[in-house]
Amino acid sequence: QVQLVESGGGLVQAGGSLRLSCAASGTIFKINVMGWYRQAPGKQRELVADISEGGSTDYADSVKGRFTISRDNAKSTVYLQMNSLKPEDTAVYYCYAQGANFATWDVWGQGTQVTVSS
């Protein structure tokens, strides 16, 4: 069974930076996609960014140019560097991974709170 453990959330002033990390553990043969979603109070969960095993990335328009996603395949870890944070980035950030062992699987992390004060 694959599990994801997130770290790096917290409180930061507008214009500041935070780096989120998410490590996958368990029996892992292959991780196809790793990514970050977020959910603000009263809103639906939305994709922030994701990255393929080969390094192809996709970003929400609202974070392009400010956030950078990267991954270390050897460590089964994905990172989200968040710069120039805005109050509207405040949300619970969830790590996501999709992979394959003998069958495909997908898992979510427990979420980490990011709060940006104005």
C-alpha positions in Angstrom: 0.0 0.0 0.0 1.3 3.4 -1.0 1.2 6.4 1.4 2.0 10.0 0.9 3.4 12.2 3.7 3.4 16.0 3.2 5.3 18.7 5.0 6.2 22.3 4.6 2.9 24.2 5.1 2.5 27.1 7.4 1.8 30.8 7.8 3.5 33.4 5.6 3.0 37.0 4.7 2.0 38.0 1.2 4.9 38.1 -1.1 6.7 35.4 0.8 7.7 31.8 -0.1 7.1 28.3 1.1 8.2 24.9 -0.1 6.0 21.9 0.2 7.4 18.3 0.1 5.6 15.0 -0.4 7.2 11.7 0.0 5.7 8.4 -1.2 6.4 5.2 0.7 5.4 1.6 0.5 5.6 -0.9 -2.3 6.2 1.3 -5.4 7.1 0.0 -8.8 6.3 3.1 -10.8 4.9 6.5 -10.1 3.5 8.0 -13.3 2.2 11.4 -12.0 2.7 13.3 -8.8 1.0 16.6 -8.2 -0.5 19.1 -5.8 -4.1 20.1 -5.5 -5.6 22.7 -3.1 -9.0 23.4 -1.5 -10.0 26.7 0.0 -13.0 27.0 2.3 -16.2 26.8 0.4 -14.5 26.0 -2.9 -13.9 22.8 -4.9 -10.5 21.1 -4.9 -8.4 22.3 -7.8 -5.2 21.3 -9.5 -2.3 23.5 -8.7 0.5 21.6 -10.6 1.5 18.1 -11.6 4.6 16.5 -13.1 5.0 13.3 -15.0 7.8 10.7 -14.4 9.6 12.2 -17.4 9.4 15.7 -16.0 6.5 17.2 -18.0 4.7 19.8 -16.0 1.2 21.4 -15.9 0.2 24.4 -13.9 -3.0 26.2 -13.0 -3.1 29.6 -14.7 -3.3 31.3 -11.3 0.1 30.0 -10.2 2.1 30.1 -13.5 5.3 32.1 -13.0 5.1 31.9 -9.2 5.1 28.2 -8.4 7.5 25.5 -9.5 6.9 21.8 -9.2 9.7 19.3 -9.3 10.3 15.7 -8.3 13.1 13.3 -7.3 12.2 9.9 -8.7 14.9 8.2 -6.7 13.3 9.4 -3.5 9.7 9.2 -4.7 9.3 12.8 -3.6 7.6 15.8 -5.2 8.2 19.4 -4.3 6.2 22.6 -4.7 8.2 25.8 -4.5 5.7 28.7 -3.9 7.0 32.2 -4.4 5.2 35.6 -4.4 2.4 34.1 -2.4 -0.9 35.9 -2.3 -3.8 35.7 0.2 -5.8 33.9 -2.4 -3.3 31.0 -2.3 -4.6 30.2 1.2 -5.9 26.7 1.2 -5.3 23.1 2.3 -2.8 21.7 -0.1 -3.0 18.0 -1.0 -0.4 15.8 -2.6 -1.5 13.3 -5.2 0.2 10.4 -6.9 -0.8 7.9 -9.5 1.2 4.9 -10.4 1.3 1.2 -11.1 2.4 -1.9 -9.4 0.5 -5.0 -10.6 -2.4 -2.7 -11.0 -2.8 1.1 -11.2 -3.3 3.0 -8.1 -3.8 6.5 -6.9 -3.4 8.0 -3.5 -3.8 11.3 -1.6 -1.9 12.9 1.2 -3.5 14.1 4.4 -3.2 17.8 3.4 -1.2 20.6 4.7 -2.5 24.1 5.5 -1.0 27.1 3.8 -2.1 30.5 5.0 -1.0 33.7 3.4 -1.7 36.9 5.4 -2.2 40.3 3.7 
